[in-house]
Amino acid sequence: MNKTKKAIERLYIGTCDIYEYGKVKDPKTKRTESKELKVNGSPIKCRASYSSIPSTNQQEGGKMYQAVKLFINPDLDIKPNSKIVITQNGRTTEYKNSGTAAVYSSHQEINLELFKEWA
């Protein structure tokens, strides 16, 4: 493990569970149903970072929006629109990743938005 990766992982103060929505065949009924599936083992060490962004839309009256970014191990394959449940600082919040991750040798960064429901 490179020094940069070790240094970044020391900053991980949260954990997360990652879920995908997929088809599963019930062994008893033999029916295939769509279900939420936990992937990549759990819990996974991570860090959520928060920043405020002012609205650029004047019709919204200068509202502030919170941008959330997840820092996590680069070896994980987290698909777009996965549900990511983060526990950090004693709070648990459900997010979904809002696009493709920026992957570096030491970590990956994923922009998040609040999870409402499966699309």
N, C-alpha and C positions, 0 to 999 in steps of 0.2 A: 504494500500500500504506500503510495507516495505521501510525502510530508504535507502537501497542501490538502489532500483528501483527509488525512488524520486531523489536521487543524480545523477544517470545516466541520467534521463529524463531532468534534468536541463542543461545537456550538449547538448541536441538536438537543433541544430541551423538551421536545414533544414526541408523541408516537402517533402512528396512523394505521388505519385499516383501509384496504383498497378493495372496491367491489366493481364488478362488471355485471351487466344484465345479459343473460344468455339463456339458451335452451338447454333443458335438463330432462332426461328421460327417467320417469319414476319407475323403479324396479318392480314395484308391486302392481301398479295399474298399467304399466307399459305405455302410458301417455306421455307425450312430450309437452312440457310447459315452460314458459319463460319465467325465470327467477333471478333474483339478485344473488350473485356468487362471490364469495370472498376469494381473493387471489393473492399470490406472493407471500404467503405466510403472514403472521401477525404476532404482536404489533411490530411495526417498522419504525425505527428511530428517524426523526425528521425535525424540521424547524419551519414554522409558519412566520412570515414576515409581513407586517402591515404598514401601509402608507396611505395618506390621504391625497386625493387628486381632485382639483377643482374642475367643475363642469365647463366645457367649452361652448355649451349650448346656452345662449342668452335667454332663451325661453324658459329655461329651468331656474333662472334667478340666482345663478352662482352657487348652486348646491355643491357640497363636497361628497365625493364618493371614496369608499375605502377599497384600495387595491390589496389583494392578498396573494402572496407568492410562496410556494412551497419549495424548500430546499431538501433534497433527499438523495440517496445513493444513486450514482449514475448507472449501475448495473441492472436496475429494475426497469422492466418494460411496462410503463403505465400508459394505457391506451387513451386517446381522446374520449371525453365524455364519461370516463370512469368516475364513480362516486368515491370520494376520499374523506374519511371520518377522522378528524384530527383532535387529539386531546393534548392540550398545552396549557400550562398555568392553571390547572384545575378546571378547565372548561373544555367541553366537547362540542364540536361544530361539524356539520355535514357540508361538504363542498363538492363541486365537480370541476374537473380540469377543463379549461376553456380553450384548449388547443394543443398543439404539439409542444413537447418539452424542449427546452434549450439544454442540450447535454454537453457537459464538459468532462475532462478526465477526472476531476475531483468531486463533481456533484452534478445534479440536474436541477433546473429551475422550471417550475410549472405555475403558470398563472391560474388562479382559482376564482370561482364565483360560487355564491351560496347555492346549495342543492335544493331544488324545489320538488322535482319528480323526474322519473325516467322519461326521456323523450320518446 
